[in-house]
């Protein structure tokens, strides 16, 4: 399965999905999961980042969020 971020916006200004993706990567999410989560606006970005910050591994955090 391939997921892509929507990038029709101004190339200088990142899209919301791109910003979410970078935040998730910085929080420690693996790239593929970060890409999928970034595109899911029904998933709370802060909760996704806090789970990893508090020591939850990405696999369990994924199950909690989905």
N, C-alpha and C positions, 0 to 999 in steps of 0.2 A: 504494500500500500504506500502510495506517495502522497504527501501533503505539502502544499506550498502556501506561503504567506501571500496575502494580497498586497501587491506593490504598485498600484495605479496612482498613488499619491506623488507629490513633489519629491524628487529623488534626494533633496537635501533634508527634508523633514521626514522622520520615520513614521510609518503607519502605526496605528494602535497595536496591531498584531506583531509588528517587528519590535516595538517597545516591550510588549509583554514577553516575547520570546527572549529578548536580552535579559530581562529581569529574572525569568525562570532559569536561564543558563547560569546567571550570577548566583542564584540561590543553590545551585548544585544539581539541577535536574539534568538527566541525560538528554542529548540533543533531540532525539526522535520524540520523546515524551514532551519536551519543552515545546517543540513545534506543534504538536497536537493540542496541548493545553493552551497555547497562545491563541489558537484559532477558536477555542471554545469560550465564548464570552459569558456563558452560564456558569463557568468554573471561577470561583473567587481566587484571583491572583494572589492576594495577600495570604489567604489560607494555604494555598499551594506552597508558597515560599516558607511560611511559618512551620509547616509540617516538617520540612527538611531541616530547617534551622533548629528545631527542637529535638533533632536526632532520629526522626522517622526515616526509614530507608525509602527510596523512590518507589519500589515495588508496592510496599504497603500504602504509601501516600497515594499512589495511583488508584488503588482499590478504594480508599476512603473517598477520594474526589469523584470517582465514577461510580 
